């Protein structure tokens, strides 16, 4: 008689990234290269074009690890926490 063992399936969760930390690193890289970091990050968020972000210090790769809506969420949460409460 055959065995009826239950198979286990393990789902590996995607690595979660700290959006605030990524924004800090990207901001610093843009500043070091002489760009206006606010303008560049806004350009990236609005267009989705990663060329708004410098590749200096791996900033472009970093910012592309998170979705643009996640970036907006963190920015709005911070604004609400610091300005509206």
Secondary structure, 3 states (H helix, E strand, C coil): CCCCCCCCCCCCCCCCCCHHHHHHHHHHHHHHCCCCHHHHHHHHHHHCCHHHCCCHHHHHHHHCCCCHHHHHHHHHHHHHHHHHC
